[in-house]
Amino acid sequence: MSQAFAKMIGGDEVEAYSSGSKPSGRINQKAIEAMKELGYDLKKHRSKSLDQVKEFAPFDAVVTMGCGDACPWMPAKQFIDWQIPDPREMNEVDFRKVRDLIKVKVEDLLKAI
């Protein structure tokens, strides 16, 4: 969702990539529905590994969503950990709250860089 928000808010001026340490190969259906509510088709995205995204480095910023001591390393000017809970198992209402928090965080990041 953070990659989608970066593209929605930053448009062509932003290159954003999303990856995970254990990608499933598919996007969470709740995420697809939550972003559809905001007019974004997340179906065109796919789950990617860190190695698949590393080829686009170095990055201006690498953002993690609460990895603590297990944060992956990527070539970047800055590292940011947002401490956002994983919404995967949340109900739809709480999932949307996490979605909206991610949107605010992306807006703030894009203003800062």
KOLPAVEX-818567 format. One line per field, with one value per atom (N, C-alpha, C, O, CB): residue number from 1; residue in one letter; atom name; x, y, z. Coordinates in steps of 0.02 Angstrom, whole numbers, plus 32768, in hexadecimal, padded with zeros to 4 digits. Glycine has a CB too. Example, Ala and Ser with C-alpha at 12.3 -4.5 7.8 and 13.67 -1.06 7.14 Angstrom:
! residues 2
i	[1, 1, 1, 1, 1, 2, 2, 2, 2, 2]
aa	[a, a, a, a, a, s, s, s, s, s]
at	[N, CA, C, O, CB, N, CA, C, O, CB]
u	[8294, 8267, 8294, 82C8, 8235, 8282, 82AC, 8285, 829E, 82C0]
v	[7EE4, 7F1F, 7F5B, 7F5A, 7F20, 7F90, 7FCB, 8002, 8039, 7FE2]
w	[8186, 8186, 8186, 81A7, 81C4, 8162, 8165, 818A, 8192, 811E]
***
This chain:
! residues 113
i	[1, 1, 1, 1, 1, 2, 2, 2, 2, 2, 3, 3, 3, 3, 3, 4, 4, 4, 4, 4, 5, 5, 5, 5, 5, 6, 6, 6, 6, 6, 7, 7, 7, 7, 7, 8, 8, 8, 8, 8, 9, 9, 9, 9, 9, 10, 10, 10, 10, 10, 11, 11, 11, 11, 11, 12, 12, 12, 12, 12, 13, 13, 13, 13, 13, 14, 14, 14, 14, 14, 15, 15, 15, 15, 15, 16, 16, 16, 16, 16, 17, 17, 17, 17, 17, 18, 18, 18, 18, 18, 19, 19, 19, 19, 19, 20, 20, 20, 20, 20, 21, 21, 21, 21, 21, 22, 22, 22, 22, 22, 23, 23, 23, 23, 23, 24, 24, 24, 24, 24, 25, 25, 25, 25, 25, 26, 26, 26, 26, 26, 27, 27, 27, 27, 27, 28, 28, 28, 28, 28, 29, 29, 29, 29, 29, 30, 30, 30, 30, 30, 31, 31, 31, 31, 31, 32, 32, 32, 32, 32, 33, 33, 33, 33, 33, 34, 34, 34, 34, 34, 35, 35, 35, 35, 35, 36, 36, 36, 36, 36, 37, 37, 37, 37, 37, 38, 38, 38, 38, 38, 39, 39, 39, 39, 39, 40, 40, 40, 40, 40, 41, 41, 41, 41, 41, 42, 42, 42, 42, 42, 43, 43, 43, 43, 43, 44, 44, 44, 44, 44, 45, 45, 45, 45, 45, 46, 46, 46, 46, 46, 47, 47, 47, 47, 47, 48, 48, 48, 48, 48, 49, 49, 49, 49, 49, 50, 50, 50, 50, 50, 51, 51, 51, 51, 51, 52, 52, 52, 52, 52, 53, 53, 53, 53, 53, 54, 54, 54, 54, 54, 55, 55, 55, 55, 55, 56, 56, 56, 56, 56, 57, 57, 57, 57, 57, 58, 58, 58, 58, 58, 59, 59, 59, 59, 59, 60, 60, 60, 60, 60, 61, 61, 61, 61, 61, 62, 62, 62, 62, 62, 63, 63, 63, 63, 63, 64, 64, 64, 64, 64, 65, 65, 65, 65, 65, 66, 66, 66, 66, 66, 67, 67, 67, 67, 67, 68, 68, 68, 68, 68, 69, 69, 69, 69, 69, 70, 70, 70, 70, 70, 71, 71, 71, 71, 71, 72, 72, 72, 72, 72, 73, 73, 73, 73, 73, 74, 74, 74, 74, 74, 75, 75, 75, 75, 75, 76, 76, 76, 76, 76, 77, 77, 77, 77, 77, 78, 78, 78, 78, 78, 79, 79, 79, 79, 79, 80, 80, 80, 80, 80, 81, 81, 81, 81, 81, 82, 82, 82, 82, 82, 83, 83, 83, 83, 83, 84, 84, 84, 84, 84, 85, 85, 85, 85, 85, 86, 86, 86, 86, 86, 87, 87, 87, 87, 87, 88, 88, 88, 88, 88, 89, 89, 89, 89, 89, 90, 90, 90, 90, 90, 91, 91, 91, 91, 91, 92, 92, 92, 92, 92, 93, 93, 93, 93, 93, 94, 94, 94, 94, 94, 95, 95, 95, 95, 95, 96, 96, 96, 96, 96, 97, 97, 97, 97, 97, 98, 98, 98, 98, 98, 99, 99, 99, 99, 99, 100, 100, 100, 100, 100, 101, 101, 101, 101, 101, 102, 102, 102, 102, 102, 103, 103, 103, 103, 103, 104, 104, 104, 104, 104, 105, 105, 105, 105, 105, 106, 106, 106, 106, 106, 107, 107, 107, 107, 107, 108, 108, 108, 108, 108, 109, 109, 109, 109, 109, 110, 110, 110, 110, 110, 111, 111, 111, 111, 111, 112, 112, 112, 112, 112, 113, 113, 113, 113, 113]
aa	[m, m, m, m, m, s, s, s, s, s, q, q, q, q, q, a, a, a, a, a, f, f, f, f, f, a, a, a, a, a, k, k, k, k, k, m, m, m, m, m, i, i, i, i, i, g, g, g, g, g, g, g, g, g, g, d, d, d, d, d, e, e, e, e, e, v, v, v, v, v, e, e, e, e, e, a, a, a, a, a, y, y, y, y, y, s, s, s, s, s, s, s, s, s, s, g, g, g, g, g, s, s, s, s, s, k, k, k, k, k, p, p, p, p, p, s, s, s, s, s, g, g, g, g, g, r, r, r, r, r, i, i, i, i, i, n, n, n, n, n, q, q, q, q, q, k, k, k, k, k, a, a, a, a, a, i, i, i, i, i, e, e, e, e, e, a, a, a, a, a, m, m, m, m, m, k, k, k, k, k, e, e, e, e, e, l, l, l, l, l, g, g, g, g, g, y, y, y, y, y, d, d, d, d, d, l, l, l, l, l, k, k, k, k, k, k, k, k, k, k, h, h, h, h, h, r, r, r, r, r, s, s, s, s, s, k, k, k, k, k, s, s, s, s, s, l, l, l, l, l, d, d, d, d, d, q, q, q, q, q, v, v, v, v, v, k, k, k, k, k, e, e, e, e, e, f, f, f, f, f, a, a, a, a, a, p, p, p, p, p, f, f, f, f, f, d, d, d, d, d, a, a, a, a, a, v, v, v, v, v, v, v, v, v, v, t, t, t, t, t, m, m, m, m, m, g, g, g, g, g, c, c, c, c, c, g, g, g, g, g, d, d, d, d, d, a, a, a, a, a, c, c, c, c, c, p, p, p, p, p, w, w, w, w, w, m, m, m, m, m, p, p, p, p, p, a, a, a, a, a, k, k, k, k, k, q, q, q, q, q, f, f, f, f, f, i, i, i, i, i, d, d, d, d, d, w, w, w, w, w, q, q, q, q, q, i, i, i, i, i, p, p, p, p, p, d, d, d, d, d, p, p, p, p, p, r, r, r, r, r, e, e, e, e, e, m, m, m, m, m, n, n, n, n, n, e, e, e, e, e, v, v, v, v, v, d, d, d, d, d, f, f, f, f, f, r, r, r, r, r, k, k, k, k, k, v, v, v, v, v, r, r, r, r, r, d, d, d, d, d, l, l, l, l, l, i, i, i, i, i, k, k, k, k, k, v, v, v, v, v, k, k, k, k, k, v, v, v, v, v, e, e, e, e, e, d, d, d, d, d, l, l, l, l, l, l, l, l, l, l, k, k, k, k, k, a, a, a, a, a, i, i, i, i, i]
at	[N, CA, C, O, CB, N, CA, C, O, CB, N, CA, C, O, CB, N, CA, C, O, CB, N, CA, C, O, CB, N, CA, C, O, CB, N, CA, C, O, CB, N, CA, C, O, CB, N, CA, C, O, CB, N, CA, C, O, CB, N, CA, C, O, CB, N, CA, C, O, CB, N, CA, C, O, CB, N, CA, C, O, CB, N, CA, C, O, CB, N, CA, C, O, CB, N, CA, C, O, CB, N, CA, C, O, CB, N, CA, C, O, CB, N, CA, C, O, CB, N, CA, C, O, CB, N, CA, C, O, CB, N, CA, C, O, CB, N, CA, C, O, CB, N, CA, C, O, CB, N, CA, C, O, CB, N, CA, C, O, CB, N, CA, C, O, CB, N, CA, C, O, CB, N, CA, C, O, CB, N, CA, C, O, CB, N, CA, C, O, CB, N, CA, C, O, CB, N, CA, C, O, CB, N, CA, C, O, CB, N, CA, C, O, CB, N, CA, C, O, CB, N, CA, C, O, CB, N, CA, C, O, CB, N, CA, C, O, CB, N, CA, C, O, CB, N, CA, C, O, CB, N, CA, C, O, CB, N, CA, C, O, CB, N, CA, C, O, CB, N, CA, C, O, CB, N, CA, C, O, CB, N, CA, C, O, CB, N, CA, C, O, CB, N, CA, C, O, CB, N, CA, C, O, CB, N, CA, C, O, CB, N, CA, C, O, CB, N, CA, C, O, CB, N, CA, C, O, CB, N, CA, C, O, CB, N, CA, C, O, CB, N, CA, C, O, CB, N, CA, C, O, CB, N, CA, C, O, CB, N, CA, C, O, CB, N, CA, C, O, CB, N, CA, C, O, CB, N, CA, C, O, CB, N, CA, C, O, CB, N, CA, C, O, CB, N, CA, C, O, CB, N, CA, C, O, CB, N, CA, C, O, CB, N, CA, C, O, CB, N, CA, C, O, CB, N, CA, C, O, CB, N, CA, C, O, CB, N, CA, C, O, CB, N, CA, C, O, CB, N, CA, C, O, CB, N, CA, C, O, CB, N, CA, C, O, CB, N, CA, C, O, CB, N, CA, C, O, CB, N, CA, C, O, CB, N, CA, C, O, CB, N, CA, C, O, CB, N, CA, C, O, CB, N, CA, C, O, CB, N, CA, C, O, CB, N, CA, C, O, CB, N, CA, C, O, CB, N, CA, C, O, CB, N, CA, C, O, CB, N, CA, C, O, CB, N, CA, C, O, CB, N, CA, C, O, CB, N, CA, C, O, CB, N, CA, C, O, CB, N, CA, C, O, CB, N, CA, C, O, CB, N, CA, C, O, CB, N, CA, C, O, CB, N, CA, C, O, CB, N, CA, C, O, CB, N, CA, C, O, CB, N, CA, C, O, CB, N, CA, C, O, CB, N, CA, C, O, CB, N, CA, C, O, CB, N, CA, C, O, CB, N, CA, C, O, CB, N, CA, C, O, CB, N, CA, C, O, CB, N, CA, C, O, CB, N, CA, C, O, CB, N, CA, C, O, CB]
u	[8029, 8000, 802B, 8019, 7FD1, 8065, 8090, 80AA, 80AE, 80CB, 80BB, 80D1, 8099, 80A4, 80E8, 805C, 8023, 8017, 800B, 7FE4, 801B, 8011, 8049, 803B, 800F, 8086, 80BC, 80AE, 80BB, 8100, 8094, 8084, 8047, 8045, 8078, 8015, 7FD8, 7FE7, 7FCD, 7FA4, 8011, 801F, 8058, 8053, 8031, 808C, 80C7, 80C7, 80EE, 8103, 809B, 8097, 80D8, 80FC, 8081, 80E6, 8122, 8163, 8199, 811D, 815F, 819B, 81B7, 81EC, 818D, 8192, 81A7, 81AE, 8183, 8173, 81E6, 81EF, 81EC, 8215, 8234, 81BD, 81B4, 81B3, 8196, 8174, 81D1, 81D4, 81C0, 81D1, 821A, 819F, 818A, 81A4, 81A3, 813D, 81BA, 81D1, 81C9, 81BA, 821B, 81D3, 81CE, 8202, 821F, 8189, 820F, 8241, 8227, 824E, 8257, 81E5, 81C7, 818A, 8152, 81B1, 8196, 815D, 8135, 8152, 8175, 80F4, 80C8, 80BE, 80A7, 8085, 80CF, 80C3, 8080, 8071, 80C6, 8057, 8016, 8008, 8024, 7FDD, 7FDB, 7FC8, 7F8C, 7F5E, 7FB7, 7F8D, 7F57, 7F16, 7F12, 7F67, 7EE2, 7EA1, 7E84, 7E62, 7E70, 7E90, 7E78, 7E99, 7E79, 7E84, 7ED9, 7EFC, 7EE0, 7ED7, 7F47, 7ED2, 7EB4, 7E72, 7E66, 7EAA, 7E47, 7E06, 7E0D, 7DEA, 7DDB, 7E3B, 7E44, 7E5C, 7E47, 7E76, 7E89, 7EA2, 7E6F, 7E6D, 7EE5, 7E48, 7E13, 7DE2, 7DC8, 7DED, 7DD5, 7DA8, 7DC3, 7D9C, 7DA0, 7E04, 7E23, 7E32, 7E53, 7E63, 7E19, 7E21, 7E63, 7E76, 7E1B, 7E86, 7EC6, 7EC0, 7EA8, 7EFF, 7ED6, 7ED2, 7F14, 7F45, 7EC4, 7F14, 7F4E, 7F5A, 7F8E, 7F48, 7F2A, 7F32, 7F6D, 7F87, 7EF2, 7F82, 7FBA, 7FFD, 8031, 7FB8, 7FFD, 803A, 8044, 8015, 8038, 8081, 808E, 80BF, 80E5, 80A9, 80BE, 80EA, 8131, 813B, 80D1, 8162, 81A7, 81D6, 81C8, 81BD, 820E, 8241, 826F, 8270, 8269, 8295, 82C7, 82FA, 830E, 82EB, 830F, 8340, 8325, 834B, 8354, 82E4, 82C7, 82C6, 82C9, 8280, 82C3, 82C0, 8305, 8310, 8295, 8334, 8378, 8399, 83C4, 83A3, 8386, 83A4, 8396, 83B8, 838A, 8364, 8353, 8378, 8370, 8309, 839F, 83C4, 83FC, 8411, 83E1, 8416, 8407, 83C7, 83B0, 8441, 83AA, 836B, 8375, 83A5, 8338, 8349, 834A, 8335, 8351, 831B, 8304, 82ED, 82D5, 82B7, 82B4, 82E3, 82C8, 829D, 82B4, 8301, 825F, 822F, 821C, 820A, 81F0, 8221, 820A, 81CD, 81C1, 8242, 81A7, 8166, 8165, 8131, 8130, 819D, 819F, 81C7, 81B1, 8159, 8201, 8229, 8258, 8275, 8251, 8261, 828C, 82D4, 82F1, 8272, 82F1, 8336, 8340, 8379, 834F, 830A, 8310, 8309, 82F7, 82DC, 8315, 830D, 833F, 837A, 8315, 8328, 8356, 837F, 836B, 832F, 83B9, 83E4, 83DD, 83DC, 842E, 83D7, 83D5, 83FE, 83FF, 838B, 8420, 8445, 8414, 83E9, 846E, 841A, 83EC, 840C, 8439, 83AA, 83F3, 8409, 83EF, 8410, 83F4, 83B2, 8396, 8369, 834B, 836E, 8365, 833A, 8307, 8317, 8364, 82C9, 8292, 8269, 8257, 8266, 825A, 822F, 81F0, 81F1, 8254, 81B7, 8178, 8154, 8123, 814C, 8168, 8147, 80FB, 80D3, 8154, 80E9, 80A3, 8091, 80B5, 8096, 805A, 8047, 8034, 8019, 800C, 8043, 8031, 7FE5, 7FCB, 8057, 7FC1, 7F78, 7F5C, 7F20, 7F5B, 7F88, 7F74, 7F38, 7F09, 7FAD, 7F38, 7F02, 7ECD, 7EA1, 7F20, 7ED1, 7EA1, 7E5E, 7E59, 7EBD, 7E2A, 7DE8, 7DEC, 7E1C, 7DB0, 7DB8, 7DB9, 7DBF, 7DE2, 7D7A, 7D9E, 7DA1, 7DE8, 7E02, 7D70, 7E07, 7E4C, 7E7D, 7EAE, 7E60, 7E70, 7E9B, 7E9A, 7ECF, 7E83, 7E5F, 7E5A, 7E7F, 7E9C, 7E10, 7E7E, 7EA2, 7EEC, 7F0E, 7E94, 7F07, 7F4D, 7F5B, 7F8D, 7F63, 7F2E, 7F35, 7F39, 7F64, 7EF9, 7F0D, 7F0C, 7F4A, 7F62, 7ECE, 7F64, 7FA2, 7FDC, 8006, 7FB0, 7FDE, 8013, 800F, 8042, 800D, 7FD3, 7FCA, 7FE8, 800C, 7F80, 7FD9, 7FF3, 803F, 8060, 7FD5, 805A, 80A3, 80C4, 80F8, 80B5, 80A6, 80C1, 80BD, 80ED, 809A, 8086, 807F, 80B6, 80D6, 8039, 80C1, 80F5, 813A, 8163, 80F1, 8148, 818A, 8196, 81CC, 818F, 8165, 816E, 8178, 819C, 8131, 815A, 8165, 81AD, 81CB, 8132, 81C7, 8209, 8244, 827A, 820E, 8239, 8272, 826E, 829A, 8276]
v	[7FC5, 8000, 803E, 8071, 8000, 803C, 8077, 8089, 80C4, 806C, 8057, 8064, 8084, 80B3, 8022, 806B, 8087, 80CF, 80FA, 805D, 80DE, 8123, 8150, 8189, 8126, 8138, 8160, 8173, 81AC, 813B, 8145, 8153, 8180, 81AD, 8111, 8175, 819D, 81E6, 8214, 8181, 81F0, 8233, 8255, 8290, 8230, 822F, 824C, 824A, 826D, 8228, 8222, 821D, 8207, 81DD, 825F, 8224, 8212, 822A, 8215, 822E, 8254, 826E, 823E, 824A, 82B1, 8208, 81D9, 8193, 817B, 81D8, 8173, 812D, 8108, 8115, 811F, 80DB, 80B7, 806C, 8056, 80CD, 8047, 7FFF, 7FE0, 7FFB, 7FE7, 7FA9, 7F86, 7F3F, 7F1F, 7F88, 7F27, 7EE2, 7EC8, 7EEE, 7EDB, 7E88, 7E6A, 7E35, 7E1B, 7E4D, 7E26, 7DF3, 7DAC, 7D7E, 7DF8, 7DA4, 7D63, 7D6E, 7D64, 7D3E, 7D81, 7D8F, 7D4F, 7D1A, 7DB0, 7D57, 7D1E, 7D16, 7CE1, 7D28, 7D49, 7D47, 7D65, 7D6D, 7D00, 7D76, 7D94, 7DCC, 7DCF, 7D5F, 7DF9, 7E32, 7E1E, 7DFD, 7E70, 7E33, 7E25, 7E41, 7E7B, 7E43, 7E17, 7E2B, 7E67, 7E91, 7DF1, 7E6A, 7EA4, 7EE4, 7F18, 7E99, 7EE0, 7F1B, 7F30, 7F6B, 7F0D, 7EFF, 7F0F, 7F33, 7F66, 7ECE, 7F1A, 7F39, 7F7E, 7FAD, 7F0C, 7F84, 7FC4, 7FFA, 8034, 7FBC, 7FE9, 801A, 8028, 8060, 8003, 7FF7, 8001, 8036, 805D, 7FBE, 8038, 806B, 80B1, 80E1, 8060, 80B8, 80F9, 8104, 8134, 8100, 80D6, 80DE, 80C4, 80D6, 8125, 8099, 807E, 8033, 800F, 808F, 801B, 7FD4, 7FB2, 7FB5, 7FC8, 7F92, 7F71, 7F2D, 7F0E, 7F68, 7F17, 7ED6, 7ED6, 7EA1, 7EC6, 7F11, 7F15, 7F0D, 7F09, 7F57, 7F0A, 7F00, 7EB6, 7E8E, 7F29, 7EA4, 7E60, 7E62, 7E92, 7E34, 7E2F, 7E2A, 7E1B, 7DED, 7DF3, 7E43, 7E3C, 7E31, 7E46, 7E7A, 7E11, 7E07, 7E43, 7E6D, 7DC6, 7E46, 7E7B, 7E7A, 7EAE, 7E74, 7E3E, 7E38, 7E53, 7E70, 7DEF, 7E4C, 7E65, 7EB1, 7ECF, 7E4A, 7ED1, 7F1A, 7F38, 7F71, 7F30, 7F14, 7F2D, 7F46, 7F73, 7EF7, 7F2B, 7F3F, 7F89, 7FA6, 7F13, 7FA7, 7FEE, 801E, 805A, 7FF8, 8003, 802C, 8052, 803F, 8000, 8087, 80A0, 80C9, 80E5, 80CA, 80CD, 80F0, 812F, 8134, 80C2, 815F, 819A, 8187, 819F, 81D1, 815A, 8143, 80FB, 80E7, 8171, 80D6, 8092, 8095, 80A7, 805B, 8081, 8082, 803A, 8013, 80AC, 802B, 7FEA, 7FF6, 802D, 7FC5, 7FC2, 7FC9, 7FAB, 7F94, 7FA9, 7FAB, 7F91, 7F52, 7F22, 7F85, 7F52, 7F14, 7F0E, 7ED9, 7F10, 7F43, 7F3F, 7F2F, 7F4F, 7F0C, 7EFD, 7EEA, 7EC2, 7EB8, 7EC2, 7EAB, 7E81, 7EA8, 7E8C, 7E4A, 7EE9, 7F13, 7EFF, 7EF5, 7F5D, 7EF9, 7EEA, 7F27, 7F60, 7ED2, 7F1B, 7F52, 7F5B, 7F2B, 7F45, 7F9A, 7FAD, 7FEC, 8015, 7FB8, 7FF5, 8033, 806E, 8071, 8030, 809C, 80D5, 810E, 8104, 80C0, 814B, 8186, 8187, 819F, 81C6, 816C, 816B, 812E, 8114, 81AB, 8117, 80DF, 80F8, 811C, 80A5, 80E5, 80FB, 80BD, 8095, 8131, 80B5, 807E, 809D, 80C0, 8052, 808F, 80AD, 8089, 80A5, 80B0, 804F, 802B, 8025, 8036, 804E, 800D, 8004, 7FBB, 7F8F, 801C, 7FAC, 7F66, 7F45, 7F65, 7F61, 7F05, 7EDF, 7ED4, 7EB3, 7E9A, 7EEE, 7EEA, 7EA8, 7E9F, 7F23, 7E7C, 7E3F, 7E1C, 7E09, 7E10, 7E13, 7DED, 7E1A, 7E01, 7DC1, 7E5B, 7E89, 7E87, 7E74, 7ED0, 7E9D, 7EA4, 7EE0, 7F05, 7EAD, 7EE9, 7F1C, 7F63, 7F8D, 7F18, 7F70, 7FB3, 7FC4, 7FF9, 7FB8, 7F96, 7FA1, 7FA2, 7FC7, 7F6C, 7F79, 7F79, 7FBE, 7FD7, 7F43, 7FDC, 801F, 8053, 8082, 8033, 804B, 807A, 8076, 80AA, 806B, 803A, 8033, 8050, 8072, 7FE8, 8043, 8060, 80AC, 80CB, 804C, 80CA, 8113, 812E, 8164, 8129, 8109, 811C, 811A, 8147, 80ED, 80E7, 80E3, 811E, 813B, 80A0, 8131, 816B, 81AA, 81CF, 8176, 81B7, 81F2, 81EF, 8222, 81F7, 81B5, 81AD, 81BA, 81DA, 8167, 81A2, 81AD, 81F7, 8212, 8184, 8218, 8260, 8286, 82B2, 8279, 8277, 8299, 828B, 82B9, 8282, 824E, 823D, 8263, 827F, 81F2, 8265, 8287, 82D2, 82F1, 827B, 82EF, 8335, 8341, 8375, 834E, 8310, 8317, 830C, 8326, 82E6, 82E5, 82D7, 82FC, 82F5, 828E]
w	[8000, 8000, 8000, 7FE2, 803C, 8021, 8023, 7FDE, 7FCC, 8053, 7FB6, 7F71, 7F49, 7F23, 7F50, 7F52, 7F2E, 7F42, 7F17, 7F3C, 7F83, 7F99, 7F7E, 7F6C, 7FE5, 7F7C, 7F61, 7F19, 7F05, 7F67, 7EF3, 7EAC, 7EA7, 7E7D, 7E86, 7ED1, 7ECF, 7EE1, 7EC2, 7EFF, 7F13, 7F2D, 7F06, 7EF6, 7F77, 7EF8, 7ED8, 7E8D, 7E6C, 7EF0, 7E70, 7E27, 7E07, 7E21, 7E0B, 7DCD, 7DA7, 7DC7, 7DB1, 7D62, 7DF9, 7E1A, 7E4E, 7E6B, 7E3A, 7E5B, 7E8F, 7E71, 7E4C, 7EC9, 7E81, 7E72, 7EB5, 7EE1, 7E4C, 7EBB, 7EFA, 7EEC, 7EBA, 7F1E, 7F18, 7F12, 7F55, 7F8A, 7EFB, 7F52, 7F8F, 7F8C, 7F58, 7F98, 7FC6, 7FC9, 8010, 803E, 7FB2, 8018, 8059, 8064, 8034, 8064, 80A2, 80B1, 80A3, 8096, 80FA, 80A4, 8095, 8067, 807D, 80D6, 8028, 7FFC, 7FEB, 7FE2, 7FBB, 7FE8, 7FDA, 7F8E, 7F78, 7FFD, 7F68, 7F20, 7F0D, 7ED1, 7F09, 7F3F, 7F2F, 7F61, 7F97, 7F31, 7F4C, 7F75, 7FA1, 7F89, 7F49, 7FDF, 800D, 7FF2, 7FDE, 8053, 7FF1, 7FD6, 7FFC, 7FDE, 7FD8, 803D, 8064, 804C, 804A, 80B0, 803B, 8022, 7FDE, 7FD1, 801C, 7FB4, 7F73, 7F7C, 7F5B, 7F49, 7FA8, 7FB4, 7FD4, 7FC2, 7FE0, 8005, 8027, 7FF8, 7FFD, 8061, 7FCA, 7F9A, 7F63, 7F48, 7F7C, 7F52, 7F20, 7F38, 7F10, 7F13, 7F79, 7F96, 7F89, 7F87, 7FE1, 7F7F, 7F72, 7F28, 7F16, 7F9A, 7EFE, 7EB6, 7E9B, 7E63, 7EA4, 7EC0, 7EA8, 7E9F, 7ECB, 7EDA, 7E64, 7E55, 7E69, 7E45, 7E09, 7EA2, 7EBC, 7E9B, 7EA5, 7F07, 7E73, 7E50, 7E20, 7E0F, 7E2A, 7E09, 7DDA, 7DFE, 7DDD, 7DB4, 7E40, 7E66, 7E74, 7E6E, 7EA8, 7E87, 7E9D, 7ED7, 7EDF, 7E63, 7EFE, 7F38, 7F20, 7EF8, 7F68, 7F38, 7F21, 7F5C, 7F94, 7EF8, 7F4E, 7F82, 7F85, 7F58, 7F74, 7FBB, 7FC3, 7F8A, 7F71, 8006, 7F76, 7F3F, 7EFD, 7ED6, 7F36, 7EF1, 7EB3, 7EB1, 7E7B, 7EAB, 7EEA, 7EED, 7EF3, 7EDE, 7F29, 7F0F, 7F1A, 7EDA, 7EDD, 7F3A, 7EA1, 7E61, 7E51, 7E26, 7E29, 7E71, 7E64, 7E93, 7E8D, 7E6B, 7EC1, 7EF1, 7ECE, 7E98, 7F29, 7EED, 7F30, 7F31, 7EFF, 7F49, 7F6D, 7F77, 7FA0, 7FC7, 7F9A, 7F99, 7FC4, 800B, 803C, 7FA8, 800F, 8051, 804C, 801A, 806B, 8080, 8088, 80C6, 80FC, 808D, 80BD, 80F5, 8106, 80DB, 80E3, 8146, 815E, 818A, 81A3, 8186, 8193, 81B5, 81FB, 8211, 818C, 821D, 8261, 8267, 8287, 8279, 824B, 824B, 8286, 8291, 820B, 82AD, 82E7, 82D6, 82AA, 8318, 82F6, 82EB, 82AB, 8295, 8325, 828C, 8250, 820F, 81DC, 8252, 8211, 81D6, 819F, 81AE, 81E7, 8162, 812B, 811A, 8127, 80ED, 80FD, 80E8, 809D, 8077, 80FB, 8088, 8042, 803B, 8068, 8028, 8003, 7FF8, 7FF6, 7FCA, 7FB7, 8025, 8029, 8050, 8079, 8049, 8042, 8067, 80AE, 80DC, 8042, 80B7, 80FA, 8103, 80D4, 8108, 8142, 8155, 8187, 81B6, 8172, 817C, 81A6, 81B9, 818E, 8182, 81F9, 820F, 822C, 825E, 8245, 820C, 821E, 8257, 8271, 81E3, 826B, 82A1, 8295, 82C1, 82E4, 825B, 8249, 8252, 823A, 8200, 8274, 827E, 823C, 820F, 82AF, 8237, 81FB, 81FC, 8229, 81F9, 81CB, 81CC, 81B0, 81AF, 81A6, 819A, 8176, 8196, 8172, 8173, 81D7, 81F9, 8218, 823C, 822E, 820C, 822A, 8207, 81CD, 8229, 822B, 820B, 81DC, 81DC, 8240, 81B3, 817F, 819C, 817F, 8156, 81D3, 81F1, 8208, 81F8, 822E, 822C, 8243, 8209, 820B, 8276, 81D6, 819B, 817A, 8166, 8169, 8175, 8157, 8181, 8166, 8150, 81C3, 81EE, 81E0, 81DE, 8239, 81D6, 81C6, 8180, 8176, 81C8, 8151, 810E, 8112, 80F3, 80E2, 8139, 813E, 8162, 8151, 8163, 8192, 81B3, 8182, 8182, 81EE, 8159, 8126, 80F6, 80E4, 80FE, 80E3, 80B6, 80D5, 80B4, 80A6, 8114, 8137, 813A, 812F, 817E, 8149, 814D, 810A, 8106, 8166, 80D4, 8091, 807F, 8064, 805C, 808E, 8081, 80A6, 8088, 8097, 80E4, 810C, 80F0, 80EC, 8156, 80DC, 80C0, 807F, 8075, 80B3, 8054, 8013, 801D, 7FF6, 7FE6, 8050, 805E, 8078, 806B, 8092, 809C, 80BB, 808C, 8097, 80F3, 8057, 802A, 7FE9, 7FBE, 801B]
***
